[in-house]
Amino acid sequence: MSEVIIHGVPGSPYMRAAMLACEEKRAPYRVAPIAPGQQQSPERLALHAFGRIPTIDHGDFRLYETQAITRYIDAAFGPPTLTPADTRQMAFRNQIIGIIEWYFLQLVGRTLVFQRVVGPVLFGRAADEAACAAAVPDAERTIGELNRLLGNNAFLAGDAVSHADLVAAPHLFYFAMAPEAGPIFEKNPGIKAWLDRMCARDSMQRTAPPEALRKSA
């Protein structure tokens, strides 16, 4: 089967989720990098009507939106599956993806992670300490809930890697670089151990972001 072409900005957690899906499924792929800030150019809007990332091309098939992409890759390529067979585990997968996209990203990623990692590295901006402090309660709540939902499972939706892990790990990878993360992880050791397990996987190793984005401000 033809390779998957992933269009996106290297270092984007959403692009990394698509890459992780390919890695876990052993699907052939290559990255077509987009420079930061170029998503709204006419050329890029032809890839994604809303100027976001990633977009994939697979033969003559084009698709955007991370969830749609990871689920397509899961269906289009052979084992291992990224979809839990158990109905309740599948529901947990969907719930956790929702937590990442609607609570973690909105309340923590766009404030704390941006201030500590993205802003300083990509835009040369000093962190807004007040904004970082204000995001801590939301970080405590979201990480605490992920820790609770993880329970004694090896992965976020059970004993095998699923879409939930692929979506969550790139975001928490950056969160872990913020100094505020240490005390929160100490209170939630289960989710920290999960992140360590994910970071040790070959798929995460092979999709590491650019060197500059592996260092916090």
N, C-alpha and C positions, 0 to 999 in steps of 0.2 A: 504494500500500500504506500502511496506517496507520502512524503514528509509533511508535517504540519509546520507552517510558517507563522511565527508569533510576532506580531508587530507591537512594540511597546517601548517604554523608557526603562533601560536597565536600572535595576534597583527598586522598581515599583513592586509593592507587595502583591498587587493584583496580577501583574505580569508573572511574578514568581509563582503564584498559585497555578497558572496555566502551565508553566514550565514543570512544576512539580507533578502535575497530572501526567504529562508526557513521560517524565522520568519514572514514575511509579508504574505506569502502564507499558514501559519500554517502547513507547511510540517514537519513531524518528521525527526529529524536529530541528528547526534552526530559528534563530532570533533575527528579526529585521529591526534594528534599533531605531528609535525615534529620539531626537534630542529633546531635553527638557524644555517645555514652553512652546514646542512646535505642534502640539496636538490640534490647535485651532487653525492651522494652515489649510488652504483649500485641498492640498494633496492628502492631508491626514483626515479631513472631514469626509473625504471620499471613502475612507476606511471605516470610520465610525461617525455616524450622523451627529453625535453629541460631543465629539472631540475628546472622548475618554480612551482609556486603554485597559486591557489589550484587545486586539482584534486578531483572529486567526484566518489563514487561508489554508484549505486542505483540498488540493486539486482545484476544482472549479467552485468549491463551496466556501463562502465567507461567513464568519460569525463573530459577533462581539457580545460582551457581558460575561464576566468571569464565571458565574454559576453555570450559564449555558455552555460555556466553553469546556469547563471541567467535566460536566455531565456528558457532553458530546464525545469527548476524548475517551471517557470511560466506556461508552456504548460502542464506539467505532473500533476499538482495539481489544485485543484478547486479555486474558487474566493477567494479574489478579484484579478482581472487581473492587471498585471504590464505593460501592453501594451496599449498605448493610441489608442482609436478607430479612432480618427481624423487623417487624413493623414498628415496634417501639424504638429500636435503635435508629431506624430511619427517621422517625419523628425527632429524636434527640439531635441527629445530624442537622436537620433543617432548623431546629430551634437554635442550635449553637451558631450556625451560619448567620441567622438573624441577629443574634446577640453581637457578633463581631461587626456586622455591617451597620446595624442601627444604633448600637450603644457604644461599643468599644471605639469604632472609627469616629463616630460623630462627637463623642464626649471626651475621648482620650487621644485617639490618633491625630485628630486635627488640631489638638492643643498641645498636649505634652510631647508626643512624638515629633510633631512639627517643630516645636520650640527647641527640643534637645538634639534632634538629628537632622531633619530635612532642611530647616531654615538655615542653621549654621553652615552645613556642608554645601548645599546647592545655591544658596542666596547670600551667604556671608553675613547673616543676621545674628546678632547676639540674642540669647534666649531671654524671653520675657519672664522673669522670675515670678511675678504675680500671677501670670497666666498658668505657669507650671504648678504653683501651689493650689490654685483654684481647681485644677484638674485632678488632684490627688484623691478626693473623696469618690469621684466617678471611677477612677482607676481601681480603687479599693473595692468598690461595689462590683464592677464587671469581672475583675480577676477572681474575687471571692466567689461569684456565682459560677464562673467556669470551673473553679476548683471543686465546688459542691457537685456540679453536674458530672464532672469527671469521676468522682468517687474512687472506687478501686479499679476502674478500667485502665487498660494500658493506653487506650486512645480515646478520643472524645466521644465516639459513638459505639464503643465496644472494644473488642480485642484485636481489631484490624484497622489499618489506616483507611479513612474515608475522606470524602470531600471536605468534611468539617475540619479535619486536621490540616489539609492543604490550604484552606482559606485562612485558618487562624494562625498557623505557625509563622508565616511571613510578617504578620502584624506584630505578634508578640516577640519576634526576633528583634525588631526595632525597639519595642517598649522596654525590653530587658537592658538596653543600652543606657536608658535614663537613670540617673542616680536615685530617683524616687522609686524605681522598681524593686530595689533590694529589700527594703523593709516590707513591701507588699508581698513579695515572693516568700519571705520568711514566715509570714502568716498563712501562706497558701502553698505549702511544699509540694502538694500533689501536682499542681499545674506547672510548677517549676521543673519537677522531675519529668513531666510529659514533654516540656519544651526541650529539655536536655536530650531526651530520647529522639525527638524529632530532629534536632540539630545534628545528631550523630548519624542519621540516615544518609545513605549515599545520595539520595535525591536532593536533600538539603545542601550537602557538600558541593554538589555539582551545579547548584543554582545560586551560589552565594552572590550577594550584590557586589558592586564595585568596592574596591578597598576603602575608598573615602567614606562610604556609607556604613562601614563596619565600626566606626568610631563616633562616640557622642561628643557633644560640645564640652 
